[in-house]
């Protein structure tokens, strides 16, 4: 009897073990599928050269109406103190994708062009790679502007050898040396994106062409002599250079919007979550609103183009709503830097594209880097909420890592701090963020902590005159402002608060030297 019970017990144990061996993988896979399904989709919409004051919910006195962007803000959280890490395109985009300040890269100052080599180092962690660790399908549609490693023709194959430095990060390749029949060696595909449909650089920089999954959709056998070259980089301005025969400057934004929507529709049938980085080429020059948008604003071609941008945002939001994706999709809207809007335009149209702030694109002043920043996540972020927390676009990396529960050291970059507690109402500020640092187009550093802002040199450091001022004996060598009492940065307190200058100078140096997030 005892022997029978023992045999029966062993048989039962073996059966249970076999059942577990068979069922556990299924249970695990089911749990993984459920986790993937519950992870939110992420749509990151980045406007190009859009000012804080160009969005009507930020600037009620403005001459441009942006009902779709305003509606997004009413459904989510609107930040009033969000900043780009640089006041020009390439370095700002570098920070978004890597979570690092741009002056840590091989291009500490300036922007790339259409024939420039790739800026993101091989092996550098990117937001796309982070999301792919959790099963996301990733895409970039729009303006790339981070360089492509074009393949040289056989006769010029040694021209990109690092030893001779003919084509480094600061030198554009000669288009006559490029074999356009071959896909670039490095680009979106090697930097975390499963799908890409891009313009190499800005819409006013050659080559004027599209690459889909790093392959040219059409060879650039055409040429443009440029347009409005005397306009001072305004209006329908673009530079001379190679272009594809069918390229149409007025159709670029509509085409990118259609491609973004197409990606969303395609991904909606899959179980995996998706990430779309929709980098619009507008309202950066050329200002090319289509005929049905001309006259829609009271701020000329620029304002009309901004309203075209707003409608593109509306189309993306509409497809998310119509396909039942909005509830489980985080939508982020931002701009890569401040507007290119000179003082004569402010006077002509009575429109302050930078809102109440001083300066414009390129500057170390607030107008160069304080931008609209809106996040919607239904059920998780309070609708219509407003945050005054100081943040930068470099914080996407850490915020996403916390959202995913990814604690890998690979994605813990020096300059990215999670704003997820702010978005969910658990904190008023980015925890442990020691300060935020901005960088002008001419290489001026600015550091912000609380209400105090220090600019390391005199002048705008960008595009507003005077760009740079040489201090005379006894004069301040930098600029210090208290933004709580002087939002327009009119009163330089550098000599009045030497202890604050020293505090911020020392903190800036610590941040510049930091390799981890240990700076306090």
C-alpha positions in Angstrom: 0.0 0.0 0.0 2.8 2.4 1.0 4.6 1.5 -2.2 1.5 2.3 -4.3 1.1 5.6 -2.7 4.8 6.4 -3.3 4.5 5.5 -6.9 1.3 7.5 -7.3 3.0 10.5 -5.6 6.0 10.3 -8.0 3.7 10.1 -11.0 1.7 13.1 -9.8 4.9 15.1 -9.2 6.3 14.2 -12.7 3.0 15.2 -14.3 2.9 18.6 -12.5 6.5 19.2 -13.5 5.7 18.3 -17.1 2.7 20.6 -17.0 4.8 23.5 -15.7 7.5 22.9 -18.3 4.9 23.1 -21.0 2.7 25.9 -19.6 5.3 28.3 -18.2 6.7 29.5 -21.5 3.1 30.1 -22.7 2.3 32.0 -19.5 5.5 34.0 -19.9 4.8 34.9 -23.5 1.3 35.8 -22.6 2.5 38.1 -19.9 5.1 39.6 -22.3 2.4 40.2 -24.9 0.1 41.8 -22.2 3.0 44.0 -21.1 3.7 45.1 -24.6 0.0 45.8 -25.2 -0.2 47.9 -22.0 2.9 50.0 -22.8 1.8 53.3 -24.4 2.6 54.3 -28.0 4.6 57.5 -28.1 4.3 60.2 -30.8 6.9 62.9 -30.5 6.0 65.9 -32.8 8.9 68.4 -33.2 8.3 71.7 -34.9 11.3 73.4 -36.5 12.0 77.1 -35.4 8.6 77.5 -33.8 8.5 80.2 -31.2 7.0 80.2 -27.7 4.7 83.0 -28.8 3.6 81.3 -32.1 1.2 79.0 -30.2 -1.9 80.9 -29.3 -2.5 79.2 -26.0 0.9 80.6 -25.0 0.3 84.0 -26.5 -3.2 85.3 -26.6 -2.1 88.5 -28.2 -0.4 86.7 -31.1 -1.5 87.0 -34.7 -1.5 83.2 -35.3 -4.2 80.8 -34.3 -3.2 77.2 -33.4 -6.4 75.5 -32.4 -5.1 71.9 -32.7 -2.0 72.5 -30.6 -4.2 74.5 -28.1 -6.6 71.5 -28.0 -3.7 69.2 -27.2 -2.7 71.4 -24.3 -6.2 71.4 -23.0 -6.1 67.6 -23.0 -2.7 67.3 -21.3 0.0 69.2 -19.5 1.5 72.5 -20.8 4.9 73.5 -19.7 5.8 77.2 -19.3 9.5 76.8 -18.6 10.7 74.1 -21.1 13.9 74.6 -23.0 16.0 73.2 -25.8 19.6 72.5 -24.9 20.8 74.6 -27.9 19.2 77.4 -29.7 19.8 75.9 -33.2 18.7 72.7 -35.0 21.4 70.0 -35.1 22.6 70.2 -31.4 19.1 70.4 -30.1 18.1 67.2 -32.0 21.2 65.5 -30.8 20.0 66.0 -27.2 16.5 64.7 -27.9 17.8 61.5 -29.3 20.8 60.9 -26.9 19.8 62.6 -23.7 23.1 64.5 -23.7 24.1 68.1 -23.9 25.3 68.9 -27.4 28.7 70.3 -26.4 29.6 66.7 -25.3 29.5 65.7 -29.0 32.0 66.0 -31.8 30.2 69.2 -32.8 30.4 71.5 -29.8 29.3 74.6 -31.9 27.3 75.0 -35.1 25.0 72.9 -37.3 25.5 70.2 -39.9 24.6 70.4 -43.6 23.1 68.0 -46.0 26.5 66.4 -46.9 27.9 66.3 -43.4 29.0 63.1 -41.7 26.9 61.6 -39.0 27.1 63.2 -35.6 25.9 60.4 -33.3 28.9 58.2 -32.5 28.7 54.5 -33.2 27.7 52.8 -30.0 26.1 55.9 -28.5 22.7 55.1 -26.9 19.7 56.6 -28.5 16.0 56.9 -27.6 15.1 54.6 -30.4 17.4 51.8 -29.1 16.0 52.3 -25.6 12.4 51.8 -26.8 13.4 48.8 -28.9 14.5 47.0 -25.7 10.8 46.9 -24.8 9.6 45.7 -28.1 8.7 49.1 -29.7 8.6 49.6 -33.4 10.4 52.9 -34.0 10.2 55.4 -36.8 11.5 58.9 -37.8 9.7 60.9 -40.4 10.8 64.3 -41.4 13.9 66.5 -41.0 17.0 64.5 -39.8 19.8 67.1 -39.7 22.2 64.8 -37.8 24.4 63.8 -40.6 24.6 60.8 -42.9 27.7 58.8 -43.8 27.3 59.1 -47.6 29.4 56.6 -49.5 32.2 58.1 -51.6 32.8 57.1 -55.2 35.7 54.6 -55.7 38.1 57.3 -56.8 37.5 59.2 -53.6 37.2 56.3 -51.1 40.2 57.5 -49.1 38.7 61.0 -48.6 36.8 59.9 -45.5 39.7 58.2 -43.9 39.9 59.6 -40.3 43.6 59.9 -40.7 43.5 62.5 -43.4 40.6 64.4 -41.9 39.4 65.8 -45.3 35.8 65.0 -44.4 35.4 65.2 -40.6 32.4 66.3 -38.7 32.8 70.0 -39.7 33.6 69.4 -43.4 30.8 68.7 -45.9 31.5 66.1 -48.5 31.8 67.3 -52.0 28.6 66.0 -53.7 30.7 65.2 -56.8 32.5 62.7 -54.7 29.4 60.9 -53.5 28.0 57.7 -54.9 24.3 58.3 -54.5 23.4 54.9 -55.8 24.5 53.4 -52.5 22.8 53.8 -49.1 24.7 55.8 -46.5 26.6 53.6 -44.1 25.3 55.4 -41.0 21.9 57.1 -40.5 18.6 56.5 -38.8 18.7 52.8 -39.5 21.9 52.4 -37.5 20.8 54.8 -34.7 17.7 53.1 -33.4 15.0 53.5 -36.0 13.2 50.5 -37.7 11.6 52.8 -40.3 12.7 56.2 -41.6 11.5 58.7 -44.3 13.7 61.7 -44.1 15.1 64.9 -45.5 18.9 64.9 -44.9 19.0 68.4 -43.3 16.9 71.6 -43.3 14.5 72.4 -46.1 16.8 75.2 -47.2 19.9 73.0 -47.5 20.9 70.7 -50.4 20.6 67.9 -51.3 16.8 68.2 -51.7 15.8 64.6 -51.7 14.2 61.9 -49.6 15.6 58.7 -48.1 13.4 55.9 -47.1 15.1 53.4 -44.8 18.4 55.1 -45.6 17.9 54.6 -49.4 17.3 57.5 -51.8 13.8 57.3 -53.2 15.1 59.1 -56.3 18.6 60.1 -57.4 19.4 63.8 -57.1 20.1 64.4 -60.8 18.3 67.8 -60.8 19.6 71.2 -59.7 18.1 74.4 -58.2 19.8 77.8 -58.4 18.2 78.6 -55.1 15.4 81.0 -54.3 15.1 84.4 -52.6 18.8 84.4 -51.9 18.7 88.1 -51.0 15.9 87.8 -48.5 18.1 87.4 -45.4 17.0 83.8 -44.8 13.3 84.6 -44.7 10.3 83.9 -46.9 10.6 81.2 -49.5 14.4 81.1 -49.2 16.5 78.0 -50.1 20.1 77.6 -51.2 21.4 76.4 -54.5 22.2 72.7 -54.9 21.3 69.2 -56.1 17.7 68.1 -56.0 15.7 65.2 -57.3 13.6 65.9 -60.4 10.3 65.6 -58.7 11.1 67.5 -55.5 8.5 70.1 -54.6 9.3 72.5 -51.7 5.6 73.3 -51.1 4.7 69.6 -50.8 7.3 68.6 -48.2 5.3 69.2 -45.1 2.1 67.5 -46.5 4.2 64.5 -47.7 5.8 64.1 -44.3 2.4 64.4 -42.6 1.0 61.6 -44.9 4.0 59.4 -44.1 3.6 59.9 -40.4 -0.1 59.0 -40.6 0.7 56.0 -42.8 3.1 54.7 -40.2 0.5 55.1 -37.4 -2.1 53.3 -39.4 0.3 50.4 -40.3 1.4 50.0 -36.7 -2.1 50.1 -35.3 -2.8 46.5 -36.4 0.3 45.2 -34.6 0.4 44.2 -31.0 3.7 45.9 -30.3 3.7 49.5 -29.2 5.2 52.1 -31.5 7.3 55.2 -31.3 7.0 57.9 -34.0 9.5 60.8 -34.0 7.7 63.2 -36.4 10.3 66.0 -37.1 8.5 68.5 -39.1 10.6 70.8 -41.4 8.4 73.8 -40.6 8.1 76.7 -39.9 11.9 76.9 -40.7 12.7 78.5 -44.0 11.6 78.3 -46.7 8.3 79.7 -45.6 6.2 77.8 -48.2 2.5 77.7 -47.2 0.4 76.1 -49.9 -2.3 78.2 -51.6 -5.1 77.2 -49.3 -3.2 78.5 -46.3 -2.1 81.9 -47.7 -3.7 84.7 -45.7 -4.9 82.4 -42.9 -2.9 84.3 -40.3 -2.1 87.9 -39.6 1.7 87.3 -39.6 2.5 87.0 -43.3 4.0 83.9 -45.0 5.5 82.8 -41.7 2.3 82.9 -39.8 0.4 81.1 -42.6 3.1 78.4 -42.5 2.7 78.0 -38.7 -1.1 77.5 -39.2 -0.2 74.8 -41.8 1.9 73.2 -39.1 -1.0 73.3 -36.7 -3.2 71.6 -39.2 -0.6 68.9 -39.7 -0.7 68.3 -35.9 -4.4 68.1 -36.1 -4.3 65.5 -38.8 -2.0 63.3 -36.7 -4.3 63.7 -33.6 -7.3 62.9 -35.7 -5.9 59.6 -36.9 -5.1 58.6 -33.4 -8.6 59.4 -32.3 -10.3 57.8 -35.2 -8.4 54.6 -34.8 -9.0 54.4 -31.0 -5.3 54.8 -30.2 -5.4 58.1 -28.3 -6.2 56.5 -24.9 -2.9 54.5 -24.9 -0.7 57.0 -26.7 1.6 59.6 -25.2 1.7 62.7 -27.5 4.6 65.1 -27.1 4.7 68.4 -28.9 7.8 70.7 -28.8 10.0 72.9 -31.0 13.7 72.4 -31.6 14.6 76.1 -30.7 13.2 79.6 -30.8 11.9 81.4 -33.9 13.9 83.2 -36.6 11.8 86.4 -36.2 13.7 89.6 -36.5 12.6 92.8 -34.7 11.4 94.4 -38.0 8.9 91.6 -38.3 7.7 92.2 -34.7 7.0 95.8 -35.7 5.5 95.0 -39.1 3.0 92.3 -37.9 2.7 93.2 -34.2 3.4 89.6 -33.5 6.0 88.4 -30.9 7.0 85.0 -32.1 9.2 84.5 -29.0 6.4 85.7 -26.7 7.5 87.9 -23.8 11.1 86.8 -24.1 14.2 88.5 -25.4 16.0 87.3 -28.5 15.4 84.7 -31.1 16.8 81.5 -32.7 20.6 81.2 -32.0 20.6 83.4 -28.9 21.6 82.6 -25.3 18.6 84.8 -24.3 15.3 83.0 -23.4 13.8 83.6 -26.9 16.5 81.4 -28.4 15.7 78.3 -26.3 12.5 78.6 -24.3 9.9 76.7 -26.4 6.3 75.4 -26.2 6.2 71.9 -24.7 3.0 69.9 -24.3 2.4 66.3 -23.2 -0.9 64.4 -23.4 -1.5 60.9 -21.9 -5.2 60.4 -21.2 -5.9 59.1 -17.7 -2.4 59.5 -16.6 -1.8 63.3 -17.1 -4.4 65.7 -15.8 -6.2 67.4 -18.6 -5.6 71.2 -18.8 -2.8 71.1 -16.3 0.1 73.6 -16.4 3.6 73.0 -15.1 6.1 75.7 -14.3 8.9 73.2 -13.8 12.2 73.9 -15.6 13.0 71.1 -18.0 14.9 70.5 -21.2 14.2 68.3 -24.3 17.2 66.1 -23.2 15.0 64.7 -20.5 13.1 62.4 -22.9 15.7 59.6 -22.4 15.4 59.4 -18.6 11.6 59.9 -18.7 11.2 57.1 -21.1 13.5 54.8 -19.2 11.5 55.4 -16.0 8.2 54.8 -17.9 9.6 51.5 -19.2 11.2 50.5 -16.0 14.6 50.2 -17.7 17.4 50.7 -15.3 20.3 49.8 -17.7 23.4 51.9 -17.2 23.6 52.2 -21.0 20.7 54.6 -21.0 21.5 56.6 -17.9 23.1 59.6 -19.6 24.8 62.5 -18.0 22.2 65.2 -18.7 18.8 63.5 -18.8 16.4 63.6 -15.8 12.9 62.1 -15.7 9.9 64.4 -15.7 7.5 61.5 -15.3 6.8 62.4 -11.7 5.8 65.9 -12.9 3.6 64.5 -15.6 1.8 62.3 -13.1 1.4 65.0 -10.5 3.8 63.4 -8.0 6.4 66.1 -8.1 6.7 69.8 -9.0 10.2 69.5 -10.5 12.6 67.1 -12.1 14.1 65.2 -9.2 17.9 65.6 -8.8 18.3 67.9 -11.8 21.0 70.3 -10.6 20.3 73.0 -13.2 19.7 73.2 -16.9 22.3 74.4 -19.4 21.8 76.1 -22.7 24.2 76.7 -25.6 24.0 79.5 -28.2 24.9 79.2 -31.9 28.2 81.0 -31.2 29.1 78.9 -28.2 27.9 81.0 -25.3 27.0 78.9 -22.3 24.0 79.8 -20.1 23.1 78.0 -16.9 19.8 78.3 -15.1 19.1 77.3 -11.5 15.8 78.4 -9.9 15.1 82.0 -10.9 18.8 82.8 -11.6 20.4 82.6 -15.1 24.0 83.2 -15.9 25.3 83.8 -19.5 29.1 83.4 -19.7 29.7 86.2 -22.2 28.3 89.5 -23.2 25.9 89.9 -26.2 23.2 87.5 -27.6 25.7 84.8 -28.6 23.5 84.1 -31.6 21.6 86.1 -34.3 20.3 89.2 -32.4 22.5 92.3 -32.4 24.9 92.8 -30.7 26.1 89.2 -31.0 29.2 89.7 -28.9 30.4 92.6 -26.7 34.0 93.0 -25.5 34.0 94.1 -21.8 35.9 97.3 -20.9 37.9 97.5 -17.7 35.6 97.4 -14.7 32.6 96.2 -16.7 31.0 92.7 -16.2 32.3 89.9 -18.4 29.1 88.0 -18.3 25.4 88.4 -17.7 23.3 87.5 -14.7 19.5 87.8 -14.6 16.8 87.1 -12.1 14.0 85.8 -14.3 11.4 86.1 -11.5 11.7 89.9 -11.7 13.2 90.4 -15.1 11.8 87.9 -17.6 13.0 90.0 -20.5 16.6 89.9 -19.3 17.1 93.7 -19.4 19.0 94.2 -16.1 22.4 92.7 -15.8 23.1 91.9 -12.1 26.5 90.4 -12.7 28.5 92.9 -10.6 25.8 93.1 -7.9 25.7 89.4 -7.0 29.3 88.1 -7.3 28.4 85.2 -4.9 25.6 84.0 -7.3 28.0 84.4 -10.3 30.5 82.2 -8.5 27.9 79.6 -7.5 26.6 79.2 -11.0 30.0 79.3 -12.6 31.2 76.5 -10.3 28.1 74.5 -11.0 28.5 74.9 -14.7 32.0 73.6 -14.5 30.9 70.6 -12.5 28.2 69.8 -15.0 30.6 70.1 -17.9 33.0 67.6 -16.3 30.2 65.2 -15.1 30.2 61.7 -16.4 27.3 60.5 -14.2 24.3 62.2 -12.5 26.2 62.8 -9.2 26.3 66.6 -9.6 24.4 68.4 -6.8 
